[in-house]
Amino acid sequence: MNMKIDWREHFGLREAGVYYALLILLGVLAAIAHARGLPNYLTAQNLGNIAYQSSLVGIMGVAMTVMLITGAFDLSVASVAALAAAVLVGLAPQIGFPLAAFAALITAAAIGLLNGAIVQFIGINAFIVTLGTLTAVRGLVLVLTDGRSLMVERADTLAQMLAFESVRVPLFWPVVAITVALFALGVLRRSALQLLSACMLFALGLLAGPGFAVAAPVVYLAIFTAIVWAVLRFTVVGRRIYAVGGNAEAARLSGINVHAYKLGAFVLSSVAAGFAGILFGCRLGAINPTALQGSELTVIAAAILGGTSLFGGAGSVVKTVAGALLLFTLTNGFNVLNLGASYQGLIEGVVVIAAAAIYTVGGERRRARRPIVDTAPDAPPIAEAGMGAGA
């Protein structure tokens, strides 16, 4: 059954504001580059570079969005990523890259499990726990590195690491295949939104050209985002995650194991951070004790720009990735166009506050229009969680 599309709801500032902001920012930077007589800013190479720069924060941001949806958050992700990188770089010359990467992921998962267990079973606030973990894990990185930079000196191991992180992946034909599948799905479902998305994706593919390729981390980010989005959007697990964040007590009474879902979110967050740390270690072939320091705030900012609620029950991983792209487009623009890097932090902070204000005002107007609040606009109805739990 085809439902009438509420165009104002789907394309209003609250639902699509981050996409508008990203497009406007790209247009403004392109206009500045043209006015200064600089090379075209919107080249496929530069756009691919922005995606590459944002990939690590995007991977952590997707997992952070799941965490925020459940009603908690994790301040330790950057420290966990640095620890994973230190474990990788320290062990890879002795045991090889695959085993060292596996050890790094296990280490990250253990920290996430510890965080979740303390929060869920002892009852300490997640802010306090993960703030303490942030400091403790950063101290552990200092211990492992002995306060100095570590490097991988074995040429064969370094070649494996660089191949895992730096290989270029052609995207034109995969984009065409996805466009065809999305278009066919839109025709079958008679969905104007899916047809429009297919057309926009195809236009981007044509703009990039057949020779367009991106670094492997961009592909990893795309695959991870697609998997998490599909789980949140189409599965019972996704409905229950939104239900846990929307109203934990109601979810518990409907038969959902709230502790398990929140614990799983902590583990997912740390594992994603560990994978980002592996990519970071592979990118440089080295690690220093202060690596990725402060990145946890950028990860949370990306989620906020994507409209994820800090109170749980609402969020979109796709919009979080768009938020990460927005932040790194700012960074890239300041660097490429020499716009004065000293103002970069100020402008990024204003952008985050403005985005939060837009989402807050938009939410208030939405509640004023509707008698029933949809706490998870990007997920299937929460009411279904109870039905799924009782099945």
C-alpha positions in Angstrom: 0.0 0.0 0.0 1.5 3.3 -1.1 1.4 6.1 1.5 1.2 9.8 0.8 4.6 11.4 1.2 4.8 14.3 3.6 7.3 16.4 1.7 7.6 19.0 4.4 8.5 16.3 7.0 11.1 14.6 4.8 12.7 17.7 3.4 12.3 20.1 6.3 15.3 21.5 8.2 15.0 19.0 11.0 15.1 16.0 8.7 17.4 17.2 5.9 19.1 20.3 7.4 22.6 18.6 7.6 22.4 17.8 3.9 21.4 21.3 3.0 24.3 22.7 5.2 26.8 20.3 3.5 25.7 21.3 0.0 25.7 25.0 0.8 29.1 24.8 2.4 30.5 23.0 -0.7 28.9 25.7 -2.9 30.3 28.6 -0.9 33.9 27.1 -0.9 33.6 26.4 -4.6 32.6 30.0 -5.2 35.5 31.3 -3.0 37.9 29.1 -5.0 36.6 30.4 -8.3 36.7 34.1 -7.1 40.4 33.7 -6.1 41.3 32.0 -9.3 42.1 28.7 -7.6 41.6 25.3 -9.2 38.0 23.9 -9.1 37.2 23.0 -5.5 34.5 20.4 -6.5 36.9 18.0 -8.2 36.4 14.2 -7.6 39.9 14.1 -6.2 39.2 16.8 -3.5 35.8 15.3 -2.6 37.4 11.9 -2.3 40.0 13.5 -0.1 37.3 15.0 2.2 35.7 11.6 2.5 39.0 10.0 3.3 39.8 12.6 6.0 36.4 12.0 7.6 36.4 8.2 7.4 37.9 7.5 10.9 35.6 9.9 12.7 32.7 8.6 10.6 33.3 5.0 11.6 33.4 6.0 15.3 30.4 8.4 14.8 28.2 5.6 13.4 28.8 3.5 16.5 28.4 6.6 18.7 25.0 7.2 17.2 23.9 3.7 18.2 25.2 4.5 21.7 23.4 7.8 21.8 20.1 6.2 20.6 20.3 3.8 23.6 20.5 6.9 25.9 24.2 6.7 26.8 27.5 8.0 25.3 31.1 7.2 25.3 33.9 9.7 25.8 36.7 7.2 25.7 36.5 6.3 21.9 39.6 8.4 20.9 41.7 6.9 23.7 40.5 3.4 22.8 41.4 4.0 19.1 44.9 5.2 20.2 45.3 2.1 22.4 44.3 -0.2 19.5 46.8 1.6 17.2 49.5 1.2 19.9 48.7 -2.6 20.2 48.8 -3.0 16.5 52.1 -1.1 15.9 53.7 -2.8 18.9 52.7 -6.4 18.0 52.7 -6.4 14.2 56.5 -6.8 13.7 56.5 -9.8 16.1 53.2 -11.7 15.3 52.2 -10.3 11.9 49.6 -7.8 10.9 46.4 -10.0 10.9 47.0 -11.3 14.5 48.1 -7.9 15.7 44.9 -6.3 14.3 42.8 -9.1 15.9 44.6 -8.4 19.3 43.8 -4.7 18.9 40.1 -5.4 18.3 39.9 -7.7 21.3 41.6 -5.1 23.5 39.1 -2.5 22.4 36.1 -4.8 22.9 37.3 -5.6 26.4 37.4 -1.9 27.3 33.8 -1.5 25.9 32.7 -4.5 27.9 34.2 -3.0 31.0 32.6 0.4 30.4 29.2 -1.2 29.9 29.4 -3.5 32.8 30.3 -0.7 35.2 27.5 1.5 33.9 24.8 -1.2 33.7 25.5 -3.3 36.7 27.1 -0.9 39.2 25.0 2.0 38.2 27.6 4.7 37.7 26.7 7.4 35.2 28.2 6.8 31.7 29.7 10.3 31.6 31.8 9.6 34.8 32.8 6.1 33.7 33.9 6.9 30.2 35.6 10.1 31.3 37.6 8.0 33.7 38.3 5.4 31.0 39.4 8.2 28.6 42.1 9.2 31.1 43.1 5.7 32.2 43.3 4.3 28.7 45.4 7.3 27.5 47.7 6.6 30.4 47.9 3.0 29.3 48.9 4.2 25.8 51.7 6.2 27.5 52.8 3.1 29.3 52.8 0.9 26.2 54.7 3.5 24.1 57.0 4.5 27.0 56.1 8.1 26.2 57.7 8.0 22.7 56.6 7.3 19.1 56.5 3.6 18.0 57.2 2.7 14.4 56.9 -0.5 12.3 60.3 -1.1 10.8 59.7 -4.5 9.1 59.2 -3.7 5.4 56.9 -6.7 4.7 54.6 -5.9 7.7 54.5 -2.2 6.8 53.5 -3.1 3.2 50.6 -5.3 4.5 49.4 -2.4 6.7 49.6 0.2 3.9 47.8 -2.2 1.5 44.9 -2.6 4.0 44.5 1.2 4.5 45.8 2.9 1.4 44.6 0.8 -1.5 42.4 2.7 -4.0 39.0 1.2 -4.7 37.1 2.2 -8.0 33.6 3.3 -7.2 31.9 4.2 -10.5 30.4 0.7 -11.4 29.4 -0.1 -7.8 27.6 3.2 -7.7 25.8 2.4 -11.0 24.8 -1.0 -9.6 23.5 0.5 -6.4 21.6 3.1 -8.4 19.9 0.5 -10.5 18.9 -1.5 -7.4 17.6 1.6 -5.7 15.7 2.7 -8.7 14.1 -0.8 -9.1 13.2 -0.8 -5.5 11.6 2.6 -5.8 9.5 1.5 -8.8 8.3 -1.6 -7.0 7.4 0.4 -3.8 6.2 3.4 -5.8 8.4 5.5 -3.6 9.2 8.9 -4.9 11.9 9.4 -2.3 13.8 6.3 -3.4 13.5 7.3 -7.0 14.9 10.7 -6.2 17.7 9.2 -4.2 18.6 6.9 -7.2 18.7 9.9 -9.6 20.9 11.9 -7.2 23.3 9.0 -6.7 23.5 8.5 -10.5 24.2 12.2 -11.0 27.0 12.1 -8.5 28.5 9.0 -10.2 28.4 10.8 -13.6 30.0 13.9 -12.0 32.8 11.8 -10.5 33.5 9.9 -13.8 34.4 6.3 -14.5 37.9 6.7 -13.2 36.8 7.8 -9.7 38.4 5.8 -6.9 38.6 6.3 -3.1 40.9 5.0 -0.4 39.8 1.8 1.4 38.7 3.5 4.7 35.9 5.3 2.7 34.6 1.9 1.5 34.9 0.5 5.1 32.9 3.5 6.3 30.2 3.0 3.6 29.8 -0.7 4.3 29.7 -0.2 8.1 27.1 2.6 7.8 25.0 0.5 5.4 25.0 -2.5 7.8 24.1 -0.5 10.9 21.5 1.5 9.0 19.8 -1.7 7.8 19.9 -3.2 11.3 18.3 -0.1 12.8 15.8 0.4 10.1 14.6 -3.1 9.2 15.2 -5.5 12.1 13.7 -6.3 15.5 17.1 -5.6 17.0 16.9 -2.1 15.6 13.4 -1.4 16.9 14.5 -2.6 20.3 17.5 -0.3 20.3 15.3 2.7 19.7 12.8 1.4 22.3 15.5 1.1 24.9 16.6 4.7 24.3 13.1 6.1 24.0 11.8 4.6 27.3 14.0 2.0 29.0 11.4 1.1 31.6 8.7 0.5 29.1 11.1 -1.6 27.0 12.0 -3.7 30.1 8.3 -4.3 30.9 7.7 -5.4 27.3 10.3 -8.1 27.7 13.4 -6.5 26.2 16.7 -7.1 27.9 17.7 -3.5 28.4 21.0 -4.3 30.0 22.1 -6.5 27.1 21.3 -3.9 24.4 23.1 -1.1 26.3 26.0 -3.3 27.0 26.2 -4.3 23.3 26.2 -0.6 22.4 29.3 0.0 24.6 31.1 -2.9 23.0 30.1 -1.8 19.5 31.4 1.7 20.2 34.8 0.4 21.4 35.2 -2.1 18.6 34.5 0.6 16.0 37.0 2.8 17.8 39.5 0.0 17.8 39.0 -0.5 14.0 39.5 3.2 13.5 42.7 3.0 15.5 43.9 0.1 13.3 43.3 2.2 10.2 45.1 5.1 11.9 48.1 2.9 12.8 48.2 1.5 9.2 48.0 4.9 7.7 51.1 6.2 9.4 52.9 2.9 10.2 53.6 4.6 13.6 51.8 5.8 16.7 52.6 8.5 19.3 51.2 8.8 22.8 49.0 11.9 21.9 47.5 10.4 18.7 43.8 11.2 18.1 43.6 13.2 21.3 40.4 15.3 21.3 38.8 13.3 18.5 36.0 12.1 20.8 34.5 15.6 20.8 34.6 15.6 17.0 32.8 12.3 16.9 30.0 13.5 19.2 29.8 16.8 17.3 29.2 14.8 14.1 26.4 12.9 15.7 24.8 16.1 17.0 25.1 17.7 13.5 23.2 14.7 12.2 20.4 15.3 14.6 21.0 12.5 17.1 19.3 13.1 20.4 21.5 13.3 23.5 18.5 12.0 25.5 18.1 8.7 23.5 15.5 7.2 21.2 16.3 9.1 18.0 19.1 9.3 15.5 20.3 8.4 12.0 23.7 6.9 11.2 23.5 8.3 7.6 23.0 11.8 8.9 25.9 11.3 11.4 28.2 10.5 8.4 26.9 13.7 6.7 27.8 15.6 9.9 31.3 14.2 9.8 31.6 15.2 6.1 30.4 18.7 7.0 33.0 19.1 9.8 35.9 17.9 7.6 34.7 19.9 4.6 35.2 23.0 6.9 38.7 21.8 7.8 39.5 21.0 4.2 38.2 24.4 3.0 40.2 26.3 5.5 43.4 24.4 4.5 42.9 24.4 0.8 41.7 28.0 0.5 43.9 29.4 3.2 41.0 31.0 5.0 42.7 31.5 8.3 43.0 28.3 10.4 42.9 30.3 13.6 39.1 30.9 13.1 38.4 27.2 12.3 37.5 26.1 15.8 35.3 29.1 16.4 33.3 28.5 13.2 33.0 24.8 13.9 31.7 25.5 17.4 29.1 28.0 16.0 28.0 25.4 13.4 27.4 22.8 16.1 25.4 25.2 18.3 23.4 26.4 15.3 22.6 22.8 14.3 21.5 22.0 17.8 19.3 25.1 17.8 17.7 24.1 14.5 16.9 20.6 15.6 15.5 21.9 18.9 13.2 24.5 17.3 12.2 22.0 14.6 11.4 19.4 17.3 9.2 21.9 19.2 7.3 22.8 16.0 6.8 19.2 15.2 5.4 18.5 18.6 3.1 21.4 18.3 1.7 20.0 15.0 1.3 16.4 16.1 -0.7 15.1 19.1 1.5 12.1 19.3 5.3 12.4 19.4 7.4 10.2 17.2 10.6 9.8 19.2 12.5 7.9 16.6 11.7 9.5 13.1 14.4 7.4 11.5 13.3 4.1 12.8 10.2 1.8 12.6 7.6 2.6 15.2 8.7 1.9 18.7 5.5 0.2 19.5 6.6 -2.7 17.4 9.4 -3.4 19.9 7.0 -4.7 22.4 5.4 -7.0 19.8 8.8 -8.2 18.7 9.9 -8.9 22.3 6.9 -11.0 23.1 7.2 -13.1 20.0 
